[in-house]
Amino acid sequence: MTVLTTHIPDALYQRLLQLTEDQAISLDQWVETALVAQLSVWEAKQYLLKRARRGDWNRFQALLDRVPSAEPAEADRL
């Protein structure tokens, strides 16, 4: 396991201490969970950007052009 040392504003630190006390978890556990969540968001964004670069707007438009112009079925209406 790696030790990470960082500097954060005192006000943020106090809010984190209160939160972890209320949730009955350690500050280390909370920070680890927050980092995992943020990393997951970042990785998902990178994945979607990579997939988007593979897309072809003209092919997408051609597919949409094949969809018949019709009112939705009664069960599909909002």
N, C-alpha and C positions, 0 to 999 in steps of 0.2 A: 504494500500500500504506500502511496506517496503522500507526503505532507505538503499542503498548500498554504502559504502565508499570503494574506492580502490586506489591503487597507480599505476600510469602508467608513463612511461618515458615522459619527457617534449616534446621531438620531436614527439611522437605519439599523445600527447594531441594537439599540434599545428596543426598536419595534420587533426585530427578529427574536430577541430574548423573550419578550412578552408572548409572541406567537408560539414559540417552542414550549414555553411554560404552559400556555393554555392547551396546547395539543399533546402535552406530556411526551415530547420527543426531544432528542438532543439537538443542539445547533448543528453539529456535524451531520446528523442524519437528515435534517431539513435541507442543508446546503447541498448534500449529495442528491437528494430527490429533486431539488430545483435545477441542478446542473443536468441531471439525466433528462428532465422534461424539456429543458431548453435545447439540449443537444438533439433530442428526437425531433423537435420542431425544425431545427436547422437542417437536419438530414432529410426530412420530408420535403422541405422547400428545395433542396438541391436535387433530389430525385425528380420532383415535378418539373423543375427548370430543364433538367436533362431530357425528360420525356417530351417537353414542349418543343425543344429544339429539333426533335425528330418529326414533329408534326408538319403537315402540309396544308396550309389554309385553302388552297384550290381544291384539293381532294375532299376536304371537309365540306366545302361549299357544294361540290358536285354531289356528295351524298345527301346533303340537305335538299338539293334541287329534286332528288328522286322521291322525297316524301310527299305524298298527295296532300293537297290543300283541302282539308275537311274539318268540320267542327268536331270537337272531342265527343266521345260517347257520353251519355248522360252520367254514367257511373264515374267518369273521369273529370267531371266538372267540379270546380271549386264552389 
